[in-house]
Amino acid sequence: MDRREFIAHSGVATAIVLAGCNGSDNSGSQNNSGGSTTDSPATVVREYLQTLYDGTVSEINAFFHPNSETPKLTETQAQQYQSRSIEIRSVETQNTEGNTAEVTASVTVETSSREIDDTATYELRKSDGEWKIYQINS
């Protein structure tokens, strides 16, 4: 996995973890398809990040919008995430307008040899009424 793909996916993961740590709303009804009909964009990102570090490839990839340009994770890439730890420094919903939302997250990912700090912006779009990750920019 190249650094850009790793950073892109970790940024989303960080946002989810941070949102979970700061008492954000978890009231959405889970449907095991990478979101729910009542989850906020921040909740979807939080759930994605949690799944990124302990879920299966199909669970991770279920968070992406069907028209997303972000590459889906492979089994090998998912295993690499599960061997790392993440610290979420901040997560903020920047904008929600209609069927599009933007969330910014700052994370520190610890690998066996170093720490990587990154801030990424996640664009979410609704698909069949559910928030899905459309694009990750770092």
PyMOL commands that place a pseudoatom at each C-alpha (Angstrom):
pseudoatom trace, name=CA, resn=MET, resi=1, chain=A, elem=C, hetatm=0, pos=[0.000, 0.000, 0.000]
pseudoatom trace, name=CA, resn=ASP, resi=2, chain=A, elem=C, hetatm=0, pos=[1.465, 3.365, -0.862]
pseudoatom trace, name=CA, resn=ARG, resi=3, chain=A, elem=C, hetatm=0, pos=[1.680, 6.223, 1.629]
pseudoatom trace, name=CA, resn=ARG, resi=4, chain=A, elem=C, hetatm=0, pos=[-1.090, 8.250, -0.064]
pseudoatom trace, name=CA, resn=GLU, resi=5, chain=A, elem=C, hetatm=0, pos=[-3.607, 5.386, 0.135]
pseudoatom trace, name=CA, resn=PHE, resi=6, chain=A, elem=C, hetatm=0, pos=[-2.597, 4.653, 3.731]
pseudoatom trace, name=CA, resn=ILE, resi=7, chain=A, elem=C, hetatm=0, pos=[-2.941, 8.298, 4.777]
pseudoatom trace, name=CA, resn=ALA, resi=8, chain=A, elem=C, hetatm=0, pos=[-6.253, 8.655, 2.974]
pseudoatom trace, name=CA, resn=HIS, resi=9, chain=A, elem=C, hetatm=0, pos=[-7.794, 5.678, 4.726]
pseudoatom trace, name=CA, resn=SER, resi=10, chain=A, elem=C, hetatm=0, pos=[-6.234, 6.509, 8.116]
pseudoatom trace, name=CA, resn=GLY, resi=11, chain=A, elem=C, hetatm=0, pos=[-7.621, 10.013, 8.060]
pseudoatom trace, name=CA, resn=VAL, resi=12, chain=A, elem=C, hetatm=0, pos=[-11.108, 8.635, 7.823]
pseudoatom trace, name=CA, resn=ALA, resi=13, chain=A, elem=C, hetatm=0, pos=[-10.374, 6.161, 10.580]
pseudoatom trace, name=CA, resn=THR, resi=14, chain=A, elem=C, hetatm=0, pos=[-9.096, 8.887, 12.824]
pseudoatom trace, name=CA, resn=ALA, resi=15, chain=A, elem=C, hetatm=0, pos=[-12.195, 10.961, 12.354]
pseudoatom trace, name=CA, resn=ILE, resi=16, chain=A, elem=C, hetatm=0, pos=[-14.372, 8.064, 13.445]
pseudoatom trace, name=CA, resn=VAL, resi=17, chain=A, elem=C, hetatm=0, pos=[-12.324, 7.309, 16.531]
pseudoatom trace, name=CA, resn=LEU, resi=18, chain=A, elem=C, hetatm=0, pos=[-12.188, 10.973, 17.541]
pseudoatom trace, name=CA, resn=ALA, resi=19, chain=A, elem=C, hetatm=0, pos=[-15.883, 11.395, 17.131]
pseudoatom trace, name=CA, resn=GLY, resi=20, chain=A, elem=C, hetatm=0, pos=[-16.376, 8.341, 19.334]
pseudoatom trace, name=CA, resn=CYS, resi=21, chain=A, elem=C, hetatm=0, pos=[-14.111, 9.763, 22.037]
pseudoatom trace, name=CA, resn=ASN, resi=22, chain=A, elem=C, hetatm=0, pos=[-15.727, 13.193, 22.164]
pseudoatom trace, name=CA, resn=GLY, resi=23, chain=A, elem=C, hetatm=0, pos=[-19.226, 11.991, 22.964]
pseudoatom trace, name=CA, resn=SER, resi=24, chain=A, elem=C, hetatm=0, pos=[-20.759, 12.447, 19.536]
pseudoatom trace, name=CA, resn=ASP, resi=25, chain=A, elem=C, hetatm=0, pos=[-24.150, 11.011, 18.805]
pseudoatom trace, name=CA, resn=ASN, resi=26, chain=A, elem=C, hetatm=0, pos=[-24.265, 7.255, 18.250]
pseudoatom trace, name=CA, resn=SER, resi=27, chain=A, elem=C, hetatm=0, pos=[-28.030, 7.032, 17.897]
pseudoatom trace, name=CA, resn=GLY, resi=28, chain=A, elem=C, hetatm=0, pos=[-28.185, 5.798, 14.290]
pseudoatom trace, name=CA, resn=SER, resi=29, chain=A, elem=C, hetatm=0, pos=[-29.781, 2.476, 13.525]
pseudoatom trace, name=CA, resn=GLN, resi=30, chain=A, elem=C, hetatm=0, pos=[-26.985, 0.208, 12.304]
pseudoatom trace, name=CA, resn=ASN, resi=31, chain=A, elem=C, hetatm=0, pos=[-27.679, -1.804, 9.193]
pseudoatom trace, name=CA, resn=ASN, resi=32, chain=A, elem=C, hetatm=0, pos=[-24.254, -3.414, 8.635]
pseudoatom trace, name=CA, resn=SER, resi=33, chain=A, elem=C, hetatm=0, pos=[-23.891, -1.768, 5.230]
pseudoatom trace, name=CA, resn=GLY, resi=34, chain=A, elem=C, hetatm=0, pos=[-21.407, 0.932, 6.162]
pseudoatom trace, name=CA, resn=GLY, resi=35, chain=A, elem=C, hetatm=0, pos=[-23.835, 3.361, 7.718]
pseudoatom trace, name=CA, resn=SER, resi=36, chain=A, elem=C, hetatm=0, pos=[-27.481, 3.734, 8.575]
pseudoatom trace, name=CA, resn=THR, resi=37, chain=A, elem=C, hetatm=0, pos=[-30.438, 5.802, 7.594]
pseudoatom trace, name=CA, resn=THR, resi=38, chain=A, elem=C, hetatm=0, pos=[-30.136, 8.088, 10.632]
pseudoatom trace, name=CA, resn=ASP, resi=39, chain=A, elem=C, hetatm=0, pos=[-26.352, 8.403, 11.127]
pseudoatom trace, name=CA, resn=SER, resi=40, chain=A, elem=C, hetatm=0, pos=[-24.671, 11.775, 10.800]
pseudoatom trace, name=CA, resn=PRO, resi=41, chain=A, elem=C, hetatm=0, pos=[-21.634, 12.098, 8.499]
pseudoatom trace, name=CA, resn=ALA, resi=42, chain=A, elem=C, hetatm=0, pos=[-19.341, 12.214, 11.565]
pseudoatom trace, name=CA, resn=THR, resi=43, chain=A, elem=C, hetatm=0, pos=[-20.897, 9.005, 12.925]
pseudoatom trace, name=CA, resn=VAL, resi=44, chain=A, elem=C, hetatm=0, pos=[-20.336, 7.240, 9.600]
pseudoatom trace, name=CA, resn=VAL, resi=45, chain=A, elem=C, hetatm=0, pos=[-16.699, 8.325, 9.581]
pseudoatom trace, name=CA, resn=ARG, resi=46, chain=A, elem=C, hetatm=0, pos=[-16.303, 7.181, 13.211]
pseudoatom trace, name=CA, resn=GLU, resi=47, chain=A, elem=C, hetatm=0, pos=[-17.756, 3.773, 12.415]
pseudoatom trace, name=CA, resn=TYR, resi=48, chain=A, elem=C, hetatm=0, pos=[-15.544, 3.504, 9.340]
pseudoatom trace, name=CA, resn=LEU, resi=49, chain=A, elem=C, hetatm=0, pos=[-12.395, 4.216, 11.346]
pseudoatom trace, name=CA, resn=GLN, resi=50, chain=A, elem=C, hetatm=0, pos=[-13.318, 1.676, 13.991]
pseudoatom trace, name=CA, resn=THR, resi=51, chain=A, elem=C, hetatm=0, pos=[-13.994, -0.897, 11.290]
pseudoatom trace, name=CA, resn=LEU, resi=52, chain=A, elem=C, hetatm=0, pos=[-10.775, -0.011, 9.437]
pseudoatom trace, name=CA, resn=TYR, resi=53, chain=A, elem=C, hetatm=0, pos=[-8.706, -1.156, 12.415]
pseudoatom trace, name=CA, resn=ASP, resi=54, chain=A, elem=C, hetatm=0, pos=[-10.726, -4.239, 13.410]
pseudoatom trace, name=CA, resn=GLY, resi=55, chain=A, elem=C, hetatm=0, pos=[-13.165, -5.177, 10.647]
pseudoatom trace, name=CA, resn=THR, resi=56, chain=A, elem=C, hetatm=0, pos=[-13.200, -7.348, 7.559]
pseudoatom trace, name=CA, resn=VAL, resi=57, chain=A, elem=C, hetatm=0, pos=[-12.447, -6.052, 4.070]
pseudoatom trace, name=CA, resn=SER, resi=58, chain=A, elem=C, hetatm=0, pos=[-16.105, -6.250, 3.048]
pseudoatom trace, name=CA, resn=GLU, resi=59, chain=A, elem=C, hetatm=0, pos=[-17.165, -4.332, 6.191]
pseudoatom trace, name=CA, resn=ILE, resi=60, chain=A, elem=C, hetatm=0, pos=[-14.545, -1.640, 5.495]
pseudoatom trace, name=CA, resn=ASN, resi=61, chain=A, elem=C, hetatm=0, pos=[-15.421, -1.263, 1.819]
pseudoatom trace, name=CA, resn=ALA, resi=62, chain=A, elem=C, hetatm=0, pos=[-19.157, -1.062, 2.590]
pseudoatom trace, name=CA, resn=PHE, resi=63, chain=A, elem=C, hetatm=0, pos=[-18.568, 2.498, 3.847]
pseudoatom trace, name=CA, resn=PHE, resi=64, chain=A, elem=C, hetatm=0, pos=[-17.731, 3.774, 0.355]
pseudoatom trace, name=CA, resn=HIS, resi=65, chain=A, elem=C, hetatm=0, pos=[-20.199, 5.381, -2.017]
pseudoatom trace, name=CA, resn=PRO, resi=66, chain=A, elem=C, hetatm=0, pos=[-20.844, 3.174, -5.076]
pseudoatom trace, name=CA, resn=ASN, resi=67, chain=A, elem=C, hetatm=0, pos=[-19.422, 5.924, -7.335]
pseudoatom trace, name=CA, resn=SER, resi=68, chain=A, elem=C, hetatm=0, pos=[-16.421, 6.663, -5.110]
pseudoatom trace, name=CA, resn=GLU, resi=69, chain=A, elem=C, hetatm=0, pos=[-13.035, 7.154, -6.731]
pseudoatom trace, name=CA, resn=THR, resi=70, chain=A, elem=C, hetatm=0, pos=[-11.240, 6.074, -3.536]
pseudoatom trace, name=CA, resn=PRO, resi=71, chain=A, elem=C, hetatm=0, pos=[-9.673, 2.649, -4.098]
pseudoatom trace, name=CA, resn=LYS, resi=72, chain=A, elem=C, hetatm=0, pos=[-11.280, -0.201, -2.182]
pseudoatom trace, name=CA, resn=LEU, resi=73, chain=A, elem=C, hetatm=0, pos=[-9.042, -1.941, 0.351]
pseudoatom trace, name=CA, resn=THR, resi=74, chain=A, elem=C, hetatm=0, pos=[-7.625, -5.380, -0.324]
pseudoatom trace, name=CA, resn=GLU, resi=75, chain=A, elem=C, hetatm=0, pos=[-7.228, -8.085, 2.315]
pseudoatom trace, name=CA, resn=THR, resi=76, chain=A, elem=C, hetatm=0, pos=[-3.476, -7.376, 2.540]
pseudoatom trace, name=CA, resn=GLN, resi=77, chain=A, elem=C, hetatm=0, pos=[-4.042, -3.656, 3.065]
pseudoatom trace, name=CA, resn=ALA, resi=78, chain=A, elem=C, hetatm=0, pos=[-6.671, -4.295, 5.747]
pseudoatom trace, name=CA, resn=GLN, resi=79, chain=A, elem=C, hetatm=0, pos=[-4.214, -6.521, 7.621]
pseudoatom trace, name=CA, resn=GLN, resi=80, chain=A, elem=C, hetatm=0, pos=[-1.655, -3.682, 7.574]
pseudoatom trace, name=CA, resn=TYR, resi=81, chain=A, elem=C, hetatm=0, pos=[-4.128, -1.352, 9.288]
pseudoatom trace, name=CA, resn=GLN, resi=82, chain=A, elem=C, hetatm=0, pos=[-4.889, -3.923, 11.934]
pseudoatom trace, name=CA, resn=SER, resi=83, chain=A, elem=C, hetatm=0, pos=[-1.195, -4.067, 12.896]
pseudoatom trace, name=CA, resn=ARG, resi=84, chain=A, elem=C, hetatm=0, pos=[-1.102, -0.307, 13.627]
pseudoatom trace, name=CA, resn=SER, resi=85, chain=A, elem=C, hetatm=0, pos=[-2.537, 2.000, 16.228]
pseudoatom trace, name=CA, resn=ILE, resi=86, chain=A, elem=C, hetatm=0, pos=[-4.193, 5.360, 15.739]
pseudoatom trace, name=CA, resn=GLU, resi=87, chain=A, elem=C, hetatm=0, pos=[-4.627, 8.473, 17.849]
pseudoatom trace, name=CA, resn=ILE, resi=88, chain=A, elem=C, hetatm=0, pos=[-7.307, 10.888, 16.739]
pseudoatom trace, name=CA, resn=ARG, resi=89, chain=A, elem=C, hetatm=0, pos=[-6.323, 14.474, 17.433]
pseudoatom trace, name=CA, resn=SER, resi=90, chain=A, elem=C, hetatm=0, pos=[-9.432, 16.191, 16.047]
pseudoatom trace, name=CA, resn=VAL, resi=91, chain=A, elem=C, hetatm=0, pos=[-12.502, 15.671, 13.866]
pseudoatom trace, name=CA, resn=GLU, resi=92, chain=A, elem=C, hetatm=0, pos=[-14.930, 18.323, 12.665]
pseudoatom trace, name=CA, resn=THR, resi=93, chain=A, elem=C, hetatm=0, pos=[-17.862, 18.415, 10.309]
pseudoatom trace, name=CA, resn=GLN, resi=94, chain=A, elem=C, hetatm=0, pos=[-17.053, 21.388, 8.099]
pseudoatom trace, name=CA, resn=ASN, resi=95, chain=A, elem=C, hetatm=0, pos=[-20.193, 21.541, 6.014]
pseudoatom trace, name=CA, resn=THR, resi=96, chain=A, elem=C, hetatm=0, pos=[-23.395, 19.622, 5.365]
pseudoatom trace, name=CA, resn=GLU, resi=97, chain=A, elem=C, hetatm=0, pos=[-25.470, 20.713, 2.418]
pseudoatom trace, name=CA, resn=GLY, resi=98, chain=A, elem=C, hetatm=0, pos=[-28.224, 18.542, 1.017]
pseudoatom trace, name=CA, resn=ASN, resi=99, chain=A, elem=C, hetatm=0, pos=[-26.770, 15.172, 0.047]
pseudoatom trace, name=CA, resn=THR, resi=100, chain=A, elem=C, hetatm=0, pos=[-23.122, 16.205, 0.503]
pseudoatom trace, name=CA, resn=ALA, resi=101, chain=A, elem=C, hetatm=0, pos=[-21.038, 16.640, 3.666]
pseudoatom trace, name=CA, resn=GLU, resi=102, chain=A, elem=C, hetatm=0, pos=[-17.403, 17.412, 4.454]
pseudoatom trace, name=CA, resn=VAL, resi=103, chain=A, elem=C, hetatm=0, pos=[-15.547, 16.173, 7.541]
pseudoatom trace, name=CA, resn=THR, resi=104, chain=A, elem=C, hetatm=0, pos=[-11.943, 17.054, 8.452]
pseudoatom trace, name=CA, resn=ALA, resi=105, chain=A, elem=C, hetatm=0, pos=[-9.887, 14.822, 10.717]
pseudoatom trace, name=CA, resn=SER, resi=106, chain=A, elem=C, hetatm=0, pos=[-6.353, 14.968, 12.118]
pseudoatom trace, name=CA, resn=VAL, resi=107, chain=A, elem=C, hetatm=0, pos=[-4.725, 11.742, 13.213]
pseudoatom trace, name=CA, resn=THR, resi=108, chain=A, elem=C, hetatm=0, pos=[-1.460, 10.197, 14.298]
pseudoatom trace, name=CA, resn=VAL, resi=109, chain=A, elem=C, hetatm=0, pos=[-0.865, 6.663, 13.064]
pseudoatom trace, name=CA, resn=GLU, resi=110, chain=A, elem=C, hetatm=0, pos=[1.815, 4.644, 14.823]
pseudoatom trace, name=CA, resn=THR, resi=111, chain=A, elem=C, hetatm=0, pos=[3.663, 2.045, 12.775]
pseudoatom trace, name=CA, resn=SER, resi=112, chain=A, elem=C, hetatm=0, pos=[6.441, -0.256, 13.951]
pseudoatom trace, name=CA, resn=SER, resi=113, chain=A, elem=C, hetatm=0, pos=[9.065, 2.289, 12.877]
pseudoatom trace, name=CA, resn=ARG, resi=114, chain=A, elem=C, hetatm=0, pos=[7.504, 5.761, 13.128]
pseudoatom trace, name=CA, resn=GLU, resi=115, chain=A, elem=C, hetatm=0, pos=[4.512, 8.004, 13.707]
pseudoatom trace, name=CA, resn=ILE, resi=116, chain=A, elem=C, hetatm=0, pos=[2.697, 9.626, 10.795]
pseudoatom trace, name=CA, resn=ASP, resi=117, chain=A, elem=C, hetatm=0, pos=[0.708, 12.831, 11.393]
pseudoatom trace, name=CA, resn=ASP, resi=118, chain=A, elem=C, hetatm=0, pos=[-1.923, 13.725, 8.834]
pseudoatom trace, name=CA, resn=THR, resi=119, chain=A, elem=C, hetatm=0, pos=[-4.995, 15.851, 8.317]
pseudoatom trace, name=CA, resn=ALA, resi=120, chain=A, elem=C, hetatm=0, pos=[-7.495, 14.708, 5.732]
pseudoatom trace, name=CA, resn=THR, resi=121, chain=A, elem=C, hetatm=0, pos=[-10.826, 15.934, 4.442]
pseudoatom trace, name=CA, resn=TYR, resi=122, chain=A, elem=C, hetatm=0, pos=[-13.576, 13.431, 3.692]
pseudoatom trace, name=CA, resn=GLU, resi=123, chain=A, elem=C, hetatm=0, pos=[-16.394, 14.100, 1.303]
pseudoatom trace, name=CA, resn=LEU, resi=124, chain=A, elem=C, hetatm=0, pos=[-19.517, 12.084, 2.041]
pseudoatom trace, name=CA, resn=ARG, resi=125, chain=A, elem=C, hetatm=0, pos=[-22.514, 11.753, -0.240]
pseudoatom trace, name=CA, resn=LYS, resi=126, chain=A, elem=C, hetatm=0, pos=[-25.824, 10.070, 0.303]
pseudoatom trace, name=CA, resn=SER, resi=127, chain=A, elem=C, hetatm=0, pos=[-26.590, 6.848, -1.502]
pseudoatom trace, name=CA, resn=ASP, resi=128, chain=A, elem=C, hetatm=0, pos=[-30.075, 5.392, -1.026]
pseudoatom trace, name=CA, resn=GLY, resi=129, chain=A, elem=C, hetatm=0, pos=[-30.547, 7.762, 1.928]
pseudoatom trace, name=CA, resn=GLU, resi=130, chain=A, elem=C, hetatm=0, pos=[-27.317, 6.722, 3.716]
pseudoatom trace, name=CA, resn=TRP, resi=131, chain=A, elem=C, hetatm=0, pos=[-24.110, 8.726, 4.128]
pseudoatom trace, name=CA, resn=LYS, resi=132, chain=A, elem=C, hetatm=0, pos=[-21.210, 7.064, 2.294]
pseudoatom trace, name=CA, resn=ILE, resi=133, chain=A, elem=C, hetatm=0, pos=[-17.576, 8.108, 1.886]
pseudoatom trace, name=CA, resn=TYR, resi=134, chain=A, elem=C, hetatm=0, pos=[-17.138, 9.489, -1.611]
pseudoatom trace, name=CA, resn=GLN, resi=135, chain=A, elem=C, hetatm=0, pos=[-13.637, 10.944, -1.581]
pseudoatom trace, name=CA, resn=ILE, resi=136, chain=A, elem=C, hetatm=0, pos=[-10.690, 11.326, 0.794]
pseudoatom trace, name=CA, resn=ASN, resi=137, chain=A, elem=C, hetatm=0, pos=[-8.226, 14.204, 0.327]
pseudoatom trace, name=CA, resn=SER, resi=138, chain=A, elem=C, hetatm=0, pos=[-5.052, 14.476, 2.361]
for i in range(1, 138): cmd.bond("trace and resi %d" % i, "trace and resi %d" % (i + 1))
show_as sticks, trace
zoom trace
